[in-house]
């Protein structure tokens, strides 16, 4: 962080966790941590399918790999 109280430093990771929680964890209502771990391993949607407006309608994987 650049300084005390810089809320914008974590905005990207906070957005990622919000998306994971509301699109995967809460709708699936996992009963234990093993199911949660397995469910998160299968959650490819955010990186491989979900297009982001801030990335010119590309997925994070497309931007990272250059495709």
LOMI-995395 format. One record per residue (C-alpha): residue number from 1; x, y, z; residue in three letters. Coordinates in nm, 4 decimals. Each point is the difference from the previous one (the first is absolute). Example, Ala and Ser with C-alpha at 12.3 -4.5 7.8 and 13.67 -1.06 7.14 Angstrom:
% residues 2
+------+----------+----------+----------+------+
: resi :        X :        Y :        Z : resn :
+------+----------+----------+----------+------+
:    1 :   1.2300 :  -0.4500 :   0.7800 :  ALA :
:    2 :   0.1370 :   0.3440 :  -0.0660 :  SER :
+------+----------+----------+----------+------+
This chain:
% residues 67
+------+----------+----------+----------+------+
: resi :        X :        Y :        Z : resn :
+------+----------+----------+----------+------+
:    1 :   0.0000 :   0.0000 :   0.0000 :  UNK :
:    2 :   0.1160 :   0.3498 :  -0.0802 :  UNK :
:    3 :  -0.1214 :   0.1600 :   0.3173 :  UNK :
:    4 :  -0.2307 :  -0.0262 :   0.2950 :  UNK :
:    5 :  -0.3613 :  -0.0554 :  -0.1005 :  UNK :
:    6 :   0.0531 :  -0.0586 :  -0.3722 :  UNK :
:    7 :  -0.3226 :  -0.1854 :  -0.0717 :  UNK :
:    8 :   0.0601 :  -0.0151 :  -0.3753 :  UNK :
:    9 :   0.3078 :  -0.2219 :   0.0378 :  UNK :
:   10 :  -0.2142 :  -0.3065 :   0.0651 :  UNK :
:   11 :  -0.2909 :   0.0783 :  -0.2311 :  UNK :
:   12 :   0.0891 :  -0.2673 :  -0.2582 :  UNK :
:   13 :   0.0441 :  -0.2853 :   0.2461 :  UNK :
:   14 :  -0.3113 :   0.1076 :   0.1921 :  UNK :
:   15 :  -0.1981 :  -0.0090 :  -0.3246 :  UNK :
:   16 :   0.1363 :  -0.3483 :  -0.0751 :  UNK :
:   17 :  -0.1053 :  -0.1334 :   0.3402 :  UNK :
:   18 :  -0.3429 :   0.1650 :  -0.0286 :  UNK :
:   19 :  -0.0513 :  -0.1753 :  -0.3337 :  UNK :
:   20 :   0.1194 :  -0.3372 :   0.1290 :  UNK :
:   21 :  -0.2236 :   0.0215 :   0.3066 :  UNK :
:   22 :  -0.3170 :   0.1107 :  -0.1771 :  UNK :
:   23 :   0.0388 :  -0.2114 :  -0.3159 :  UNK :
:   24 :   0.1403 :  -0.3193 :   0.1537 :  UNK :
:   25 :   0.0091 :  -0.0323 :   0.3780 :  UNK :
:   26 :  -0.3384 :   0.1390 :   0.1071 :  UNK :
:   27 :  -0.2120 :  -0.1636 :  -0.2747 :  UNK :
:   28 :   0.1557 :  -0.3433 :   0.0605 :  UNK :
:   29 :  -0.0245 :   0.0092 :   0.3824 :  UNK :
:   30 :   0.2864 :  -0.2414 :   0.0618 :  UNK :
:   31 :  -0.0454 :  -0.2142 :   0.3112 :  UNK :
:   32 :   0.3668 :  -0.0384 :   0.0954 :  UNK :
:   33 :   0.3441 :   0.1278 :  -0.0898 :  UNK :
:   34 :   0.0826 :  -0.3007 :  -0.2192 :  UNK :
:   35 :  -0.3000 :   0.0712 :  -0.2245 :  UNK :
:   36 :   0.0922 :   0.3687 :  -0.0033 :  UNK :
:   37 :   0.3561 :  -0.0792 :  -0.1051 :  UNK :
:   38 :  -0.1180 :  -0.2316 :  -0.2784 :  UNK :
:   39 :  -0.2567 :   0.2567 :  -0.1167 :  UNK :
:   40 :   0.2568 :   0.2772 :  -0.0166 :  UNK :
:   41 :   0.2408 :  -0.2194 :  -0.1960 :  UNK :
:   42 :  -0.2721 :  -0.0410 :  -0.2628 :  UNK :
:   43 :  -0.0784 :   0.3746 :  -0.0123 :  UNK :
:   44 :   0.1588 :   0.0920 :  -0.3309 :  UNK :
:   45 :  -0.2719 :   0.2456 :  -0.0944 :  UNK :
:   46 :   0.1727 :   0.3139 :   0.1295 :  UNK :
:   47 :   0.3322 :  -0.0505 :  -0.1806 :  UNK :
:   48 :  -0.1022 :  -0.1937 :  -0.3102 :  UNK :
:   49 :  -0.3565 :   0.0966 :  -0.0937 :  UNK :
:   50 :  -0.1061 :   0.3244 :   0.1666 :  UNK :
:   51 :   0.0755 :   0.2990 :  -0.2217 :  UNK :
:   52 :   0.1006 :   0.3184 :   0.1820 :  UNK :
:   53 :  -0.0879 :   0.3482 :  -0.1191 :  UNK :
:   54 :   0.3238 :   0.1408 :   0.1431 :  UNK :
:   55 :   0.1949 :  -0.2486 :  -0.2163 :  UNK :
:   56 :  -0.1710 :   0.0998 :  -0.3259 :  UNK :
:   57 :  -0.2447 :  -0.2910 :   0.0213 :  UNK :
:   58 :   0.2757 :  -0.2588 :   0.0386 :  UNK :
:   59 :   0.0418 :  -0.2610 :   0.2704 :  UNK :
:   60 :   0.2887 :   0.0298 :   0.2484 :  UNK :
:   61 :   0.1526 :  -0.3119 :  -0.1549 :  UNK :
:   62 :  -0.0044 :   0.1564 :  -0.3472 :  UNK :
:   63 :   0.1744 :   0.3110 :   0.1305 :  UNK :
:   64 :   0.2572 :  -0.1972 :   0.2004 :  UNK :
:   65 :   0.0890 :  -0.2441 :  -0.2792 :  UNK :
:   66 :  -0.0293 :   0.2525 :  -0.2826 :  UNK :
:   67 :  -0.2681 :  -0.1872 :  -0.1971 :  UNK :
+------+----------+----------+----------+------+
